[in-house]
Amino acid sequence: MKVICVVPTISEEADGVADVVRNLCNSMIASSVDVRLAALEWSRLPSQPKYLTSFPLGRGPRRLGLSPQMRRWLLAEVKSGKVDIIHNHGLWMMPNVYAGNACSKSNCQLLVSPHGALSSWALARSALVKNVFWKLFQGPALRTAACFHATAESEYADIRRLGFKQPVCIIPCGVNLHPLEQKQGGARRQLLFLGRIHPKKGVDILLHAWHSVEHRFPDWDLVVAGPDNGGYLAEMQALADTLQLKRIVFRGPLFGAEKWQAFRDASLYVLPTHSENFGITVAEALSAGTPTIVTHGAPWARLEEHGAGWWIEIGVAPLVACLEQALATSPQRLREMGQIGRVWVERDFSWERISAQFLVTYRWLLDGGEPPPWVRLD
């Protein structure tokens, strides 16, 4: 089986999709699958994976990701008859269109992972531009898909709401498992947000909620870490100044070992998001033994079922109410919740498990037969 994964960029500055795609490729290669990754030369990488084929950006708006070389390469690869599956990751850029065009009128099967791009919240952002792009490019490309991938039931509903009838495999994202370190006790504790500083992440909600509770929990500090998105970081720093917040640190982007250390150092992780198809940072925090607070904007209802955190309504008032409970929880109990989360992640979200499910799905698309239990035909 030969598989080509397509994603606009795998740069460190990209969102969590880049990490998901790299990890999926690594895990499939470890299972002796012939995998290539096609991506744009968006920015310099510290190291380039051997399985990566990168393409220069062509003329036109950078946000579109035009690359005639990528388009020609994908068409040639499919025409050769040696490619079985193209797995497209993300929407709204030309590489995501090239994947569909390449599979059109061929025996190559297209699997599309929207990664949250079809949610109501996402579609409402830049709606006019997306509507035009959909009619001209994205919609026709998606209609060639043999199967969609959803990371949760909520994303499956998004796909069906838009009228797509193709099968949908519901497979969560995986997470790399690092050695679990014992949480260090101390006089101070950290509430961590780590992610893109973007309007959808609810950082403004977090700052307003922290303003309401910080004076009652003097042993807690708020750490906000992550890369800026279009100048929104400056807005959030200005909001923190306006609210006269105490004990808050904006750390900027964290990658690699620094990111994992931030998860380990935190006593509690918070993601007050408006919309996530999965929320990979939640799984990462749990894998580090850190309990989490997540809004209903992300599909983590089982947090409370497992006793690994809180799943709350979106908004300032629900977050304030949750923080008053969570920040008052004893360090020992938070560590116990974190241990529960780690066990859950080890069982359900390892990349070995996730990539195996994708490989079974690929094989089903090629050979037919009874669909795997995670594939929905309705």
C-alpha positions, 0 to 999 in steps of 0.5 A: 500500500502506498499512501500520500498525506497532503497538508499545507504546512508542517512548520512549527508555527502551524497549528496542531494539524501539523503535529498530527500529520507528522506523528501519523506518518511516523507511526505508519512508517513504523508499521512498514507502510510506504508513506509520503508527505506533501507540504508547502515550503512555508518556512524553514524547518529545524530538520526535514523528515525523510518522507517529506516532499516539499514544494515552493509557493507559487504566485498569488496570495500566500494564504491560498497556498498556490503551488503549481509544482505540488499540483503537477506532482500529485497528478503525476503520482496518481497517474502512475497507478502506484498510489492507493490512498491520498489522505488530505488534512485540512481545508481552505487552501489550494493543497487541499484542493489539489488532493481532490483534483488528483483523485478525480476519475482515478482508482486512487481513494481520497480520505479527507480529514477536515480537522474542524474546518467544517464546524459552524464556528469555523465556517462563520469566520471569513464567511464571504471568502469561504463561500466563494472558495467553496463554490469554485474549489473546495466543494467540488474537491470534497465531492471526490472523497471516498471517505471522511475522517472525523475526530469525534461525533460532533465533527461527524455531525458537521460533515453530515449537516453539509450534505456529504453522504460518503462514509465517515470514520470516527477516529480520535487524534493520537498523542505522543507518550513521554515518560510520566514525571512525579508532580513536584509540590511547592507553595505555588501552583500553575493554571496553564493555557497552551495553544494559539493565541487566536479568538476561537481559543477563548483566551479573553474568556480566561482573562475575564474569569481569572480577574474574578477569581485570582484574589481568592487563590493567591497561591495560583499563577496563570500562564498563557503560552502559545504563538500569536495569531494575527496580532491577537496576542497584543490584544490579550496583553492589553486586556490583561493590563486593562483588567489589572491582572496579577500573577499572569505570564505570557510565555510565547510559543513553546515547542518540543521539550519546553512544551512538555515541561510546561504541561508537567509544571502545571497543576491544571490545564484550561482550554476555554475554546469556542470550537475544536474538532478534537483539542490535541492539547487536552490529550497532551496535558492528560498524557503529562498527568495534568487534569484539565478544564475544557468547554463544550466547544471541544468533544471532551465530555468523557473527562468528567466520566473518567474523573480527569477534569471538568467539561463546562459550558462556554463563557465567563460565568461557567468558567468562573464557577469551575475555577472556584471549585478546581483551584480549591481542589487539593494538590493530592486530588489534582495529582490523582485526577492527572494519573487517571487521565494518563491511564486513559490516554495510554489506553485510547490515544496512543499513536500505535492504536490510532495509526492501526485504525487508519490502516484498517480503514485504508485497506477497507476503502481499497478492498471493500467488505464489512466496514470497520466498527468506527466507520459510519455509513448512515 
